[in-house]
């Protein structure tokens, strides 16, 4: 059984929106195959971490071959990330939308 690698890109608008970062750090410390990046799309001047949207980070990769992705967010972001992942060759993209008007 080959262990899979899990990589999470976690985007929030502001640092006050961040939740579960302690859990992500716990997973990282217990699973050598797990890593993540927390990025803020509207950071304060004090923010020292990654900045930008998920799509900004994904643009850095030339391919997403052999990748299965789970995308969660608003309709526009989910569509944009899904299209980008498909264009880069991801073989499976699972989606969940929230903040939808009914």
Secondary structure, DSSP 8 states (H G I E B T S, - for coil): -----EEEEEEESSGGG---HHHHHHHHHH-TTEEEEEEESS--TT--SEES-HHHHHTT-S--TT-EEEEEE-HHHHHHHHHHHHHTT-SEEEEEE-S---
